[in-house]
Amino acid sequence: MLKIFSGIYKGRRIKTVKGQLVRPTTARLKLSFFDIMQDQIRDTIFLDGFGGSGNVGLEALSRGASYVVFIDELPESVRLLRENLDHVGVPRDHYRIIQGDFNRSVIALSKEGYLFDIIFLDPPYDLLTYANPLKVVHKRGILSKSGVLVLERPVHIKFDGKYFNRFRVQTQGRKCLDFYRTPDQSDGEEAL
């Protein structure tokens, strides 16, 4: 079991899916992400792509994100995510769950006019060897002009985020977080 570290739901436990198909973001990596982004979470529209049981998105809600969209394809993950949201006590008007393919879900969100302040992507690592989840985000324009996109990946997988400007890499053991901005954001903006 994982837990929420800070905010209004601090200390609440989160169930995770058992098995090889799901790998939750580790506590250390999650804490590192929220330590870096702490001043930027409040009142944001947040996308937890490849959300699993909701570990990162629930922490964002606890720390003041106004709305989180969770995307996951696996029925077991979505079932547990719903259970976790109910257990934690998150009001239903603060989140949306989409069970489906990431690319198709992003296309649908784009058609609905969604713009996200923060996008967190923790895809299956093997996906990064043959696909680029940043491409659909870029093509569909769902990251706000001042937004930040964060990709979790293992350090041994070299990844080209060519659609965005990477401005920071945070490494924790054998995993890292790549922080990206849209190409039109000013180079003079303060780095995280």
Secondary structure as GFF3:
##gff-version 3
##sequence-region A 1 192
A	DSSP	beta_strand	2	3	.	.	.	ID=ss1
A	DSSP	beta_strand	13	14	.	.	.	ID=ss2
A	DSSP	alpha_helix	27	37	.	.	.	ID=ss3
A	DSSP	three_ten_helix	38	40	.	.	.	ID=ss4
A	DSSP	beta_strand	45	49	.	.	.	ID=ss5
A	DSSP	alpha_helix	55	62	.	.	.	ID=ss6
A	DSSP	beta_strand	67	72	.	.	.	ID=ss7
A	DSSP	alpha_helix	75	88	.	.	.	ID=ss8
A	DSSP	three_ten_helix	92	94	.	.	.	ID=ss9
A	DSSP	beta_strand	95	99	.	.	.	ID=ss10
A	DSSP	alpha_helix	102	111	.	.	.	ID=ss11
A	DSSP	beta_strand	116	121	.	.	.	ID=ss12
A	DSSP	three_ten_helix	125	129	.	.	.	ID=ss13
A	DSSP	alpha_helix	133	140	.	.	.	ID=ss14
A	DSSP	beta_strand	143	154	.	.	.	ID=ss15
A	DSSP	beta_strand	165	172	.	.	.	ID=ss16
A	DSSP	beta_strand	175	181	.	.	.	ID=ss17
###
